[in-house]
Amino acid sequence: GVPKNALSMTSLGYRQMIQYLDGEISLEKAIELIKRDTRHFAKRQLTWFRHDPNIQWVEKQGKSDTEVEAQLLQLVRQTLAQ
């Protein structure tokens, strides 16, 4: 019941699924396009965040979940203390 030109239909995956349902592309092609567009969106987000000086990255590699949680709590406490 939602019109194809509704703003919500511009979200990731909606356009491709409408194309599939309309018989314009195959399901496999729709999935391929959704995956590609999601990767592109994630890359744009990372680029945006990397240029924000207020972002503090926390590396997970080589750390337990408990260690990461402790680091995050420490960052939150430091931020709140400022």
C-alpha positions in Angstrom: 0.0 0.0 0.0 3.0 2.3 0.0 3.5 4.3 -3.2 6.8 3.5 -5.1 7.8 7.2 -5.0 7.4 7.4 -1.2 10.5 8.7 0.6 10.7 5.5 2.6 11.2 3.6 -0.6 14.6 5.2 -1.1 16.1 3.2 1.8 18.7 0.5 1.1 17.2 -2.4 -0.7 13.7 -1.1 -1.3 14.3 0.1 -4.9 15.9 -3.2 -5.9 13.1 -5.3 -4.4 10.5 -3.2 -6.2 12.5 -3.8 -9.4 12.4 -7.5 -8.7 8.7 -7.6 -7.8 8.0 -5.6 -11.0 9.9 -8.3 -13.0 12.6 -5.8 -14.1 15.5 -7.7 -12.5 16.0 -11.2 -11.1 16.1 -12.0 -7.4 19.8 -12.8 -7.7 20.5 -9.4 -9.4 18.5 -7.6 -6.7 20.5 -9.3 -3.9 23.8 -8.5 -5.7 22.7 -4.8 -6.0 21.6 -4.6 -2.4 24.9 -6.0 -1.2 26.9 -3.6 -3.4 24.9 -0.6 -2.4 25.2 -1.5 1.3 29.0 -1.8 1.0 29.1 1.6 -0.7 26.9 3.1 2.0 29.1 1.6 4.7 32.2 3.0 3.0 30.7 6.5 2.9 29.9 6.3 6.6 33.4 5.3 7.5 34.8 8.1 5.4 32.5 10.5 7.2 33.4 9.3 10.6 37.2 9.3 9.9 37.0 13.0 9.2 35.2 13.7 12.5 37.7 14.7 15.1 35.2 13.9 17.9 35.1 10.2 17.0 37.2 7.9 19.2 37.9 4.5 17.6 38.1 1.4 19.8 39.9 -1.5 18.3 38.5 -4.9 19.1 41.2 -7.1 17.5 43.1 -9.1 20.1 40.8 -7.9 23.0 38.1 -9.8 24.9 34.6 -8.4 25.0 35.2 -7.5 28.6 38.3 -5.5 27.8 36.5 -3.6 25.0 33.6 -2.9 27.4 36.0 -1.5 30.0 37.7 0.7 27.4 34.3 2.0 26.3 33.2 2.7 29.9 36.5 4.6 30.5 35.9 6.7 27.4 32.3 7.5 28.4 33.4 8.5 31.9 36.2 10.7 30.5 33.7 12.4 28.2 31.2 13.0 31.0 33.9 14.4 33.3 34.8 17.1 30.7 
